[in-house]
Amino acid sequence: MISEKIKQLLKRPMLVIMIFFLPLIGTIISNSFLAKVQSDSKIPVALVDQDHSKMSKQVMDRLQKTTEIQFLSLNEEQARKQLAKNKIDSIFMFPNGFQQEVEAGNYQGVIDLLTLPSSVATEAVREVVASEVTRLTTNVKAANEVRFLYRVYNIHAEPDLWKEAYRYTDNQWKPKPLMTIDYEAQGTKHTKQGNVQMTGYVPLWGFFTLLLCCITSDWMIKERKHLFKRMKTMQKGLYGYIRSVSAAYAVLYVLQALISFTLFKWLYGVESYGVLLYMCIYVIVCVAFSTWLASESQRVGSYYMISVVMVTGLSIIGGSFFPVGELSATIERISQWLPQHLLLYQHALPLTFIWKEIAVSIACICLCAFKLVWNVRSIK
């Protein structure tokens, strides 16, 4: 009966387009929009390299990797024009002799700053630039000290001693991973490092998928008055019919998750197939939740309105749009008990590390199924 229902659903072109393409299109468009908004919201600051030395280029390359500030590499004329038009916040110039000053151990006044009274973030940007200059001068002082000690104690030094000491000191500035996870799979020990949470395309996909599940679950309301009464007289009964329809939608959404994962892997480079597993678990939760929600409603119009409000609220608290830790630590703790938390992993972790998310998802499915059966019993 499930296969027959799937064939019936696939014969509805608009439904197929909605299930398989709308979440993908919405995710890609929303992700591009949010990325552009994030880029436009960065503070624009100009960097002018007049020294053209190895160290000035090194500082500029590091600054341009900063995510909070948009550092632009311009010449002096371009930078002054944009500053006069208030298109940039300030200008940081690396004058001639920058590398010589740094190698001499000087770090004050080695970079020229041009700004306007209307600049809003000069002090914050100054701290970022100063930290990079301090990093350079510290590396140079450490390398000079090593070379000096070798000479004092008459230790034979290799020609690249100074460079090696410089590189070693510079590596000490690199931050350690936020966490390291050791786990065993099939007798082999693995180590996974890095930040395990993300926001982006997969959480956004979760929002659109849950919203679409709620929209397509309106069959519970539309068929209640007429078809449900006839189904009670059939051999498999009303419960069997609801199970088969729900299972058919679940299969279609699992296929949609597979297609979405394949496209995400191609577009964004999803690394682990474990993400696909969590996406599949999530869509089953979505189908169970939306079917239960539809069973609670009497009118299609009010059901749509309630669905949009509930899905948006759950997605915001669940972290589908932005890290909820920026809002409140309490909200962040609550988000860990929502199914959306399954989609916040950049590297899919072993099931033993996210047992809470899996348990919450299973509990949601069971509770929704139990309440759905309870509601169906009351249908006359």
Secondary structure, DSSP 8 states (H G I E B T S, - for coil): -HHHHHHHHHT-HHHHHHHHTHHHHHHHHHHHHHHHHHHHTSEEEEEEESS--HHHHHHHHHHTT-SSEEEEE--HHHHHHHHHTTSSSEEEEE-TTHHHHHHTT--SS-SEEEE-TT-SSHHHHHHHHHHHHHHHHHHHHHHHHHHHHHHHTT----TTHHHHHHHHHHHTTS---S-EEEEEETTEEEEEES--B--SHHHHHHHHHHHHHHHHTTHHHHTTTTHHHHHTTSSSHHHHHHHHHHHHHHHHHHHHHHHHHHHHHHHH----THHHHHHHHHHHHHHHHHHHHHHH-S-HHHHHHHHHHHHHHHHHHHTSSS-GGGT-HHHHHHHTTSGGGGGGBSS---GGGSHHHHHHHHHHHHHHHHHHHHHHHT--
